[in-house]
């Protein structure tokens, strides 16, 4: 019977002949590892585990998730960058780590385009801008008008400086001609706690983290950042629908491998990942985390990476953001 192990042996003779010197310490050659740069229990981790569970039926080797936390996901990127390019070490990461961080950090230890080969985009994520219900506004236009009258209403929180939600707020401020003060928090939970307590008027965050509170009346989402309306928020317009020229911002999660991984291996991985993304069970598990399956080919994913990388470079420069450590 022709198995993936046979396929790899035939395709990667030269790669395997080099041994396992580049494999992360403790890694086993016949275990497929899906590296995640964020803590266990977070959205990316849970989505990765759901994907790994489904992929187990596609491969003879065990498929496990390994969390390499730290530096906002950058350590996981470094780990995969240094791994043997045999299709057994994959990175699952939000695109911002590859497209935004290179422009907001003084130095990143990888080149997202040169050091990685994209296997597939697996899911898309959008962002929302929410306000405290005491503002008594039901549209983004109303909020902007009120914030122009009372400057403190333009203060908005986000999960941290230099992250995508921060820039969503900055782009809104620019489009609205509004002076908005960004208040960085240590994570989304802290920002939303202050929003509920009415200590801050607005919060920019992933739409997934805002859905439950919106439905419960804890806050009101005025707009989302995607090209189309969020499937879980059909009552909420996009920024464009709300009348503001804010660039479409859709973070996405992708699978990558070391850049020297043979094309035949990348294509086989892509085929099996896309097949898995069509599974109703996986779709439901993703939706619980606010991830919407959006599979693409390796070439399409690479083009998307380059386009978003260039877009964020321009946005960061235009907004005058000063890179941080």
Buried (B, 14 or more C-beta within 10 A) or exposed (E): EEEBEEBBEEBBEEBBEEEEEBBBEEBEEEEBBBBBBBEEEBBBBBBBBBBBBBBBEBBEBEBBBBBBBEBBBBBBBBBBBBBBBBBBBBBBBBBBBBBBBBBBBEEBEBEBBEBBBBBBBBBBBBBBBBBBBEBEBEBBBBBBBBBBEEEEBBBBBBBBEBBBBBBBBBBBBBBBEBEBEBBBBEEBEBBBBBBBEEEBBBBBBBBBBBBEBBEEEBBBBBBBBBEEBBEBBEEBBBBBEBBBEBBEBBBBBBBBBBBBBBEBBBBBBBEBBBEBBEBEEBBEBBBEBBBBBBBBBBEBBBEBBBEBBEBBBEBBEEEEBEBEE
